[in-house]
Amino acid sequence: MDLFQRLSRWLASNASWVVIAAAVFTFFLPSAFNWVRGNTQTVILGIIMLTMGLTLTTQDFKILAQRPFDILIGACAQFFIMPCVAYLLVHVFQLEPALALGILLVGCCPGGVSSNIMSYLCHGDVAFSVGMTCASTLLAPVMTPLLMEFTAGEIIEIDAIGMFVNILIVTIIPVGIGCYLNYTYSKKEVFPKIQSLMPGLSVTCLACIVGGVVSTVHDDLVARGLMLFLWTFAVVFCHNSLGYLLGWTAGTLAKFNMPKKRTISIEVGMQNAGLATVLAGTFFAAQPLAVLPCAISCAWHSISGTILAGIFLKLDRKK
């Protein structure tokens, strides 16, 4: 058990590089992750969301009622800023339909699970971060299909009902099961040890999802060369960076203190790109390149979140 706990801590500390390593490995050996398709991909995301639920307590959900103004501002910023920025970038970069669908889907998804860790690292308001993640995840089955209908309806017909059901199955139900298990067995001696393995399991699952995506788009990447990757990365970079900046701006306008401004910046900028990846593969299978911006976002959001947390800490040391 100690060995697995150490391995889990190492995977969590090096999440970005593990995901990138999986992507590079799959590029040179695409058959390695051919099995991560369709329902398998959905199950893997469900496991990631289950690991999130296992770490949540009833106190985390009480935050939604105890701090309604903070959560309202956070949720509005989350589901307004990122879809709008994605829609703007699609037109500024004149993206082809498949790539446009991918970046719009990332923008319309809820906040990322690892944003809570980043808020903790940069001395943000962790309770607020957890509350925002809970709120955006609970709202996702309704908000994500609705926002995709608004932003991407002109590109492709959106199966809003199907997307609602899919998000319900892969996010709300696994999180609910995880919360129930935490509530029921948290007093058991072995349970904290099981919880300590969840970060490593989550990173491993995310690496598998990214590997499956690279396997799917491998031929297009080879045929169209480095420019396709760089062009897509440029869009992901702008989307993520503007999310951080505008999230901070939203916190400033709401007169939040420094920890809360840091938290809302990270929460808005970091998206649940794993969910976007699964949705793209499920609902836009006819446009295989739609998963590429999602996969790049999976890796880059973790890297940029770590960098931003480091910048905040350096500012603290200077003061």
Wavefront OBJ file of the C-alpha trace (Angstrom):
o trace
v 0.000 0.000 0.000
v 2.863 2.408 0.835
v 4.376 1.802 -2.593
v 1.061 2.590 -4.304
v 0.618 5.718 -2.179
v 4.070 6.983 -3.159
v 3.323 6.195 -6.799
v 0.006 8.073 -6.562
v 1.740 11.140 -5.092
v 4.375 11.034 -7.831
v 1.747 10.772 -10.583
v -0.233 13.675 -9.087
v 2.909 15.820 -8.818
v 3.878 15.099 -12.430
v 0.402 14.929 -13.967
v 1.170 17.216 -16.916
v 4.291 15.324 -17.921
v 2.599 11.945 -17.565
v -0.183 13.072 -19.916
v 2.327 14.522 -22.408
v 4.407 11.325 -22.241
v 1.295 9.268 -23.034
v 0.547 11.526 -26.022
v 4.106 11.322 -27.411
v 4.282 7.548 -26.863
v 0.956 7.069 -28.664
v 2.056 9.249 -31.583
v 4.899 6.812 -32.298
v 2.897 3.716 -31.383
v -0.768 4.586 -32.124
v -2.009 1.018 -31.751
v -1.149 1.066 -28.020
v -4.298 3.027 -27.156
v -6.662 1.828 -29.885
v -8.727 0.244 -27.114
v -9.628 3.648 -25.626
v -12.653 4.336 -27.812
v -16.407 4.741 -27.391
v -17.832 3.203 -24.236
v -14.364 2.426 -22.848
v -13.502 6.113 -22.954
v -16.781 6.942 -21.211
v -16.094 4.409 -18.434
v -12.591 5.833 -17.900
v -13.986 9.363 -17.510
v -16.576 7.958 -15.101
v -13.711 6.587 -12.984
v -12.075 10.050 -12.945
v -15.313 11.623 -11.730
v -15.710 8.822 -9.155
v -12.267 9.720 -7.744
v -13.476 13.311 -7.436
v -16.598 12.216 -5.569
v -14.547 10.120 -3.152
v -12.764 13.264 -1.965
v -15.930 15.366 -1.460
v -17.676 15.655 1.904
v -21.048 17.027 2.972
v -19.205 20.166 4.108
v -18.100 20.795 0.520
v -21.728 20.882 -0.615
v -22.759 23.072 2.325
v -20.520 25.762 0.826
v -23.077 26.119 -1.989
v -25.653 27.296 0.569
v -23.269 29.144 2.887
v -21.666 31.312 0.177
v -24.360 31.826 -2.481
v -22.991 35.151 -3.807
v -19.482 33.778 -4.342
v -20.768 30.634 -6.035
v -23.209 32.606 -8.215
v -20.453 34.930 -9.452
v -18.171 31.965 -10.043
v -20.764 29.930 -11.955
v -21.800 32.898 -14.107
v -18.156 33.644 -14.922
v -17.492 29.974 -15.702
v -20.369 29.502 -18.121
v -20.226 32.972 -19.722
v -16.545 33.805 -20.156
v -15.189 30.531 -21.560
v -17.939 29.868 -24.164
v -17.777 33.511 -25.329
v -13.982 33.451 -25.605
v -14.131 30.147 -27.501
v -16.736 31.549 -29.905
v -14.590 34.653 -30.486
v -11.423 32.622 -31.137
v -13.204 30.313 -33.592
v -13.950 33.351 -35.761
v -10.657 35.191 -35.220
v -8.588 32.104 -36.137
v -11.140 31.055 -38.807
v -11.013 27.465 -37.597
v -12.283 24.624 -39.712
v -15.552 23.089 -38.407
v -14.000 20.104 -36.618
v -11.456 22.166 -34.645
v -14.112 24.803 -33.941
v -16.380 22.151 -32.401
v -13.539 20.967 -30.176
v -12.595 24.357 -28.735
v -16.271 25.338 -28.303
v -16.876 22.096 -26.407
v -13.932 22.797 -24.091
v -15.363 26.277 -23.471
v -18.828 24.968 -22.641
v -17.670 22.302 -20.168
v -17.502 22.763 -16.368
v -14.351 23.552 -14.392
v -11.514 21.054 -14.207
v -11.028 18.693 -11.259
v -7.343 19.650 -10.743
v -8.234 23.335 -10.285
v -8.789 22.625 -6.570
v -5.178 21.482 -6.236
v -3.913 24.598 -8.033
v -5.960 26.839 -5.721
v -4.427 25.103 -2.726
v -0.887 25.478 -4.097
v -1.200 29.236 -4.721
v -2.848 30.022 -1.334
v -6.239 30.608 -2.917
v -9.637 30.060 -1.301
v -9.815 26.257 -1.476
v -13.354 26.039 -0.070
v -14.522 28.469 -2.772
v -12.667 26.416 -5.402
v -14.348 23.178 -4.316
v -17.722 24.961 -4.215
v -17.237 26.292 -7.753
v -16.216 22.863 -9.048
v -19.273 21.269 -7.408
v -21.606 23.944 -8.772
v -20.280 23.858 -12.347
v -20.304 20.035 -12.376
v -23.909 19.929 -11.134
v -24.936 22.527 -13.738
v -23.023 20.866 -16.598
v -25.769 18.435 -17.779
v -27.997 21.436 -18.562
v -25.517 24.221 -19.329
v -23.080 22.371 -21.607
v -25.687 21.132 -24.154
v -27.505 24.497 -24.000
v -24.343 26.518 -24.610
v -23.241 24.155 -27.403
v -26.623 24.700 -29.050
v -26.036 28.471 -28.958
v -22.389 28.504 -30.013
v -22.050 25.481 -32.320
v -25.593 25.011 -33.624
v -24.670 26.775 -36.873
v -21.813 24.282 -37.477
v -23.538 20.981 -36.718
v -26.831 19.738 -35.300
v -26.406 19.316 -31.538
v -28.041 16.331 -29.825
v -28.791 18.310 -26.660
v -30.879 15.576 -25.013
v -28.281 12.903 -25.731
v -25.528 15.164 -24.404
v -27.561 15.861 -21.258
v -27.979 12.129 -20.574
v -24.325 11.386 -21.345
v -23.019 14.098 -18.982
v -25.433 12.897 -16.310
v -24.081 9.359 -16.622
v -20.363 10.189 -16.735
v -20.286 13.041 -14.201
v -23.212 13.355 -11.789
v -23.787 9.643 -11.127
v -20.092 8.725 -10.502
v -19.601 11.832 -8.327
v -22.761 10.914 -6.399
v -21.556 7.339 -5.855
v -18.166 8.640 -4.693
v -19.799 11.054 -2.240
v -22.024 8.279 -0.870
v -19.044 5.972 -0.340
v -17.122 8.783 1.363
v -20.063 9.584 3.633
v -20.667 5.913 4.498
v -17.134 4.589 4.925
v -15.015 7.646 5.824
v -14.711 6.389 9.425
v -13.180 3.083 8.293
v -9.433 2.865 8.898
v -8.617 1.726 5.367
v -10.684 4.397 3.586
v -8.147 7.297 3.847
v -5.559 4.986 2.287
v -7.907 4.277 -0.605
v -8.527 8.017 -0.984
v -4.788 8.652 -1.171
v -4.632 6.444 -4.283
v -7.294 8.426 -6.138
v -5.053 11.253 -7.510
v -2.733 8.740 -9.157
v -5.667 6.764 -10.570
v -7.197 9.976 -11.938
v -3.950 10.973 -13.695
v -3.551 7.470 -15.150
v -7.102 7.550 -16.511
v -6.593 11.010 -18.017
v -3.381 9.806 -19.710
v -5.352 6.881 -21.203
v -8.012 9.264 -22.576
v -5.369 11.497 -24.182
v -3.621 8.424 -25.590
v -6.909 7.313 -27.136
v -7.388 10.750 -28.715
v -3.898 10.807 -30.231
v -4.533 7.329 -31.599
v -7.743 8.615 -33.226
v -6.198 11.701 -34.875
v -2.766 10.167 -35.582
v -3.239 9.890 -39.347
v -4.449 13.491 -39.660
v -1.505 14.749 -37.596
v 0.936 12.843 -39.806
v -0.748 13.963 -43.041
v -1.032 17.648 -42.121
v 2.191 17.997 -40.199
v 3.339 20.205 -37.347
v 1.297 23.247 -38.430
v -2.001 21.574 -37.501
v -0.752 20.951 -33.966
v 0.769 24.422 -33.554
v -2.314 26.199 -34.915
v -4.590 24.238 -32.578
v -2.246 24.796 -29.635
v -2.271 28.551 -30.317
v -6.067 28.578 -29.999
v -5.990 26.476 -26.808
v -3.299 28.752 -25.342
v -5.308 31.916 -26.057
v -8.529 30.355 -24.741
v -6.913 29.218 -21.495
v -4.914 32.443 -20.916
v -7.897 34.710 -21.560
v -9.908 32.534 -19.160
v -7.385 33.203 -16.393
v -7.283 36.935 -17.158
v -11.035 37.445 -17.451
v -11.687 35.240 -14.413
v -9.394 37.529 -12.408
v -11.247 40.531 -13.853
v -14.595 39.058 -12.782
v -13.251 38.616 -9.256
v -12.004 42.207 -9.216
v -15.381 43.548 -10.367
v -17.077 41.473 -7.643
v -14.671 43.038 -5.089
v -13.256 39.654 -4.074
v -10.206 39.505 -1.816
v -6.868 38.215 -3.170
v -7.346 34.464 -2.403
v -10.794 34.478 -4.014
v -9.526 36.354 -7.093
v -6.800 33.755 -7.544
v -9.332 30.963 -7.181
v -11.884 32.312 -9.645
v -9.085 32.986 -12.143
v -7.924 29.360 -11.969
v -11.451 27.941 -11.875
v -12.546 29.855 -14.974
v -9.361 29.168 -16.949
v -9.106 25.433 -16.238
v -11.805 23.335 -17.889
v -12.823 19.690 -17.620
v -11.159 18.874 -20.941
v -11.466 15.153 -20.218
v -15.250 15.496 -20.368
v -14.937 17.540 -23.569
v -12.790 14.775 -25.091
v -15.348 12.070 -24.352
v -18.255 14.212 -25.608
v -16.376 15.052 -28.821
v -15.656 11.383 -29.482
v -19.263 10.406 -28.754
v -21.264 13.147 -30.479
v -18.880 14.384 -33.198
v -17.450 11.071 -34.369
v -17.921 12.196 -37.982
v -15.467 15.028 -37.232
v -12.498 13.153 -35.677
v -10.343 16.287 -35.432
v -12.836 17.739 -32.933
v -11.058 15.794 -30.174
v -7.667 17.419 -30.903
v -8.276 20.760 -29.083
v -9.748 18.758 -26.180
v -6.681 16.530 -25.896
v -4.260 19.469 -26.071
v -6.348 21.235 -23.404
v -6.074 18.167 -21.125
v -2.303 18.563 -20.991
v -1.922 22.327 -21.310
v -4.446 23.323 -18.640
v -2.519 21.322 -16.049
v 0.800 22.854 -17.123
v -0.506 26.421 -17.265
v -2.340 26.026 -13.936
v 0.907 24.934 -12.294
v 2.763 27.885 -13.872
v 0.108 30.365 -12.739
v 0.129 28.977 -9.188
v 3.916 29.369 -9.198
v 3.631 33.014 -10.334
v 1.179 33.763 -7.525
v 3.572 32.206 -4.994
v 6.506 34.262 -6.309
v 4.447 37.431 -5.868
v 3.775 36.381 -2.251
v 7.498 35.896 -1.600
v 8.315 39.341 -3.015
v 5.780 40.917 -0.660
l 1 2 3 4 5 6 7 8 9 10 11 12 13 14 15 16 17 18 19 20 21 22 23 24 25 26 27 28 29 30 31 32 33 34 35 36 37 38 39 40 41 42 43 44 45 46 47 48 49 50 51 52 53 54 55 56 57 58 59 60 61 62 63 64 65 66 67 68 69 70 71 72 73 74 75 76 77 78 79 80 81 82 83 84 85 86 87 88 89 90 91 92 93 94 95 96 97 98 99 100 101 102 103 104 105 106 107 108 109 110 111 112 113 114 115 116 117 118 119 120 121 122 123 124 125 126 127 128 129 130 131 132 133 134 135 136 137 138 139 140 141 142 143 144 145 146 147 148 149 150 151 152 153 154 155 156 157 158 159 160 161 162 163 164 165 166 167 168 169 170 171 172 173 174 175 176 177 178 179 180 181 182 183 184 185 186 187 188 189 190 191 192 193 194 195 196 197 198 199 200 201 202 203 204 205 206 207 208 209 210 211 212 213 214 215 216 217 218 219 220 221 222 223 224 225 226 227 228 229 230 231 232 233 234 235 236 237 238 239 240 241 242 243 244 245 246 247 248 249 250 251 252 253 254 255 256 257 258 259 260 261 262 263 264 265 266 267 268 269 270 271 272 273 274 275 276 277 278 279 280 281 282 283 284 285 286 287 288 289 290 291 292 293 294 295 296 297 298 299 300 301 302 303 304 305 306 307 308 309 310 311 312 313 314 315 316 317 318 319
